[in-house]
């Protein structure tokens, strides 16, 4: 759709008015001593609307029709308050919560909350963000019975439809998720944030995530699909936002300590402190992990500290400072060929490969409420990080590591900072409520990358050995300055009591640069240099553009909603796309950014306390998709002509246009409410999460690509299971099945006779079952479980670089047990 058409649409929407009367509903939540209660949840049952009170105990609903409603208020440590409220004009109430008369267990409290607030989705407006008309899922981590200590992604994201997950055995240190044909490698196609700010290496220049918060520290994980581009960036995948637990508002100090033992010597220790004293609140934790993989030549350890410190300057103004320190070291066993995997998936011929990450994140957030209708937030954030990869890496995966040869060392340094400001205001058009969000983001980085020889030892020594190995072929050194300025906005127009439209836009200015050199070294058969030259490779990509989108929501009833959205998407060329890694690699001088759009249409809602559901269809158009092919090398000769050199190189460029489409469905049925409603202590839920996806390359200038299926798309992606329990005993049983998927654009099938590479080929279908149990007694909680209960042998990825190259086998059957104490 052209920009002029969008402008005309927005102009027409601004002229729309309505005569249906709707009102503001506000109030304050206090306890029996008159103290304001923060983080209480206020729920209007008939409208399925949920708000959380501010630090001053206030809540605000807009756009509430005239009528009488059941309003439920819940806060941990207090009795649930439910009352009928008549709204016939702007209404303000005070609600007093009474403390619990007895000390109840955490499980009983969680069950009470779950019964009241079964529907897990984002509100139309939260803080200074708009989610109306968008496909979104919210993972309430506190309600999961899963292997949280290992961040087990199959279980943690089990109810998020259509996700494709790379699995490894590093206790969840890194998260690798994709979906809808997007490469799961380090979740690079999502905008990854924690508490609303970026945590990846460089969201546009190098959007790979090497740090993942521990699930034990999270209250919820928000997943918003492609239409999130308007607020959070232009990426195709959408947004994943990790929300940490809030400081305990009712205690000066609260300690939670969780100790976990698991298979293969795995040990994790998670310890958090939280509390509030006067205007100061805090939440902090330290998480330590160590262990080994089921394969030889593998071990890991990590340390993670996080601190959130808030100060309530005034009733309407709050300042939050956050610091994240994360460091891990892992020994990588490398990849396998298909033949090696079939013979022995525990095998490894890499005993000198190491990977190290050091992440330092800082954030300062100012929140101010100008009035009951207008909120402002400003987030300043910065990253200082390093990433080192060391080892023997060759496309001939079966080739043994020669201990006399140098190891390849890749060293990256990330330094960046940014600021994002948001203003959200509620106003009226002819007595009809509307919501406007305007925001801007500034981001600047200077990332450095160096590639060259490491030493020939076995230890994790991340120092270059260029003097010792001057003729090492893979040598390069680059600086990647990156500048991004964005302006975005959205507006909710309520055209009637049931129908709303949310148009939006995003303007992006991006300047991506590459400044550096690589060495071209040619050796004779004896290993003597015939040529050793330094070749400069400087590039600048500067562009600006608008993205537009539109969301729609129609409420068929108080508990059923039809939603639809369309959003343009964009992925800029990253510095990983344009850097030259070695002389046998070539980048298309005309390489360009990827672009396209994402669209969703679906129906979601709830049938009483029995059924939650969300069924939708999606389409994703992906133009100028980047990829790699083998091609004859070309160079400009002295006469200025482009000629072939006779060498075959790996060539990176835009390989074609792809379209992905499918059906995504989720349903959660309370068998307890359906058949055993009188059993108050019983919990029995069945869920099914099914994605059926198809894809095709519509056009391509490369051979053997046009008409093929798109990589990383299983036609069937199924996750289903039971959540069960009685009293303080809870459990979950989950089954996962993914059909076959391709890993390259040529759709190469799996070759079980391959005893050389293991990089190309399909990933066969696989299925896994996971069991988790927990029991709470007063301040203690015991958790245990079995992952991959059926002990199936499978793999989920073929790595083209570290931690491979080659097939990375997934874990066999593993066990874990966790002891938690809460004081």
Secondary structure, DSSP 8 states (H G I E B T S, - for coil): --HHHHHHHHHHHHH------EEEEEEEEEETTS-B-TT-EEEETTTTEEEE--TTSEEEEEEEESEEEEEEEE-TTB--EEEEEEESSSEEEEEEE-B-SS---HHHHHHHHHHH-------SEETTEE-TT--EEEEEGGG--S-GGGT-HHHHTTTSTTEEE---SSTTSS--EEETTB--GGGTTSEEEETTEE-SSBTTTB--------GGGEEEEEEE-GGGHHHH-S-SS-EEEEEE----TT-S-EEEEEEEEETTTEEEEEEEEEEEETTEEEEEEEEEEEEE-SSSS-EEEEEEEEEEEEEEEETTEEEEEEEEEEEEEEE----B-HHHHHH-TT----SS-EEEEEEEEEEEEEEEESSSSEEEEEEEEEEEEEEEEEE---S-TTS---TTS--EEEEEEEEEEEEEEEEEEEEEETTEEEEEEEEEEEEEEEEEEEEEE--SSSS------TTT-TT-S--EEEEEEEEEEEEEEEEEEE-SSSEEEEEEEEEEEEEEEEEEEEEEEEE-TTS-EEEEEEEE--EEEEEEEEEEEEEEEEEEETTEEEEEEEEEEEE---HHHH---STTEEE-TT---EEEEEEEEEEEEEETTTEEEEEEEEEEEEEEEEEEEEEEEEEE-TTS-EEEEEEEEEEEEEEEEEEEEEEEEEEEEEHHHHH-TT-TTEEEEEEEEEEEEEEEEEE-SSTTTTT---TT--SEEEEEEEEEEETTEEEEEEEEEE--B-SSTT-----TT--S--SSS-B--EEEEEEEEEEEETTEEEEEEEESTT----EEEEESSTT-SEEEE---SEEEEEEEEE-
